[in-house]
Amino acid sequence: AFLARELKFLQVMDDAVRYDWNALKLRSPALPRIAPKLNLGDAFRVHVVHVTRHAKQVERLATQV
């Protein structure tokens, strides 16, 4: 299920290549409404860092089992 969501995320990002990623702004659902909006490029970077962090957590746990 995780991989399927990530593949869908990549497809959406590929579909968004025609837009100006600096002009498109969105809010993070994890931050308060008063937090500044992120542009699409920064949101993509946050997502990659977040998923990478969780992947490393899974790797660490797998070595302990």
C-alpha positions as CSV (number, residue, x, y, z in Angstrom):
1,A,0.0,0.0,0.0
2,F,2.9,2.4,0.8
3,L,4.6,1.7,-2.5
4,A,1.3,2.2,-4.4
5,R,0.8,5.6,-2.7
6,E,4.4,6.7,-3.5
7,L,4.0,5.6,-7.1
8,K,0.7,7.7,-7.3
9,F,2.6,10.6,-5.7
10,L,5.3,10.4,-8.4
11,Q,2.7,10.3,-11.1
12,V,1.0,13.4,-9.7
13,M,4.4,15.2,-9.6
14,D,5.1,14.1,-13.2
15,D,1.7,15.5,-14.2
16,A,2.5,18.8,-12.5
17,V,5.8,19.3,-14.4
18,R,4.0,21.8,-16.8
19,Y,3.2,24.2,-13.9
20,D,5.4,26.8,-12.2
21,W,6.3,25.0,-9.0
22,N,7.4,28.3,-7.4
23,A,4.0,29.9,-8.1
24,L,1.9,27.1,-6.7
25,K,1.4,27.3,-3.0
26,L,-0.1,24.9,-0.5
27,R,-0.4,24.5,3.3
28,S,1.1,21.6,5.2
29,P,-1.6,19.6,6.9
30,A,0.9,19.0,9.7
31,L,1.5,22.7,10.5
32,P,-0.9,25.3,12.0
33,R,-2.9,27.5,9.6
34,I,-0.7,30.5,10.5
35,A,2.4,28.8,9.1
36,P,3.5,30.1,5.7
37,K,2.4,28.2,2.6
38,L,5.0,26.1,0.8
39,N,5.6,26.2,-2.9
40,L,5.1,22.9,-4.7
41,G,8.9,22.3,-5.2
42,D,9.5,22.8,-1.4
43,A,6.6,20.5,-0.6
44,F,8.1,17.8,-2.8
45,R,11.4,18.2,-1.1
46,V,9.8,17.9,2.4
47,H,7.9,14.8,1.2
48,V,11.2,13.1,0.0
49,V,13.0,13.9,3.2
50,H,10.1,12.7,5.3
51,V,9.8,9.4,3.4
52,T,13.5,8.9,3.5
53,R,13.5,9.4,7.3
54,H,10.8,6.7,7.7
55,A,12.6,4.3,5.4
56,K,15.7,4.6,7.5
57,Q,13.6,4.0,10.7
58,V,12.2,0.8,9.1
59,E,15.8,-0.3,8.1
60,R,17.0,0.2,11.7
61,L,14.0,-1.7,13.1
62,A,14.5,-4.6,10.6
63,T,18.1,-5.1,11.8
64,Q,16.9,-5.5,15.4
65,V,14.5,-8.3,14.6
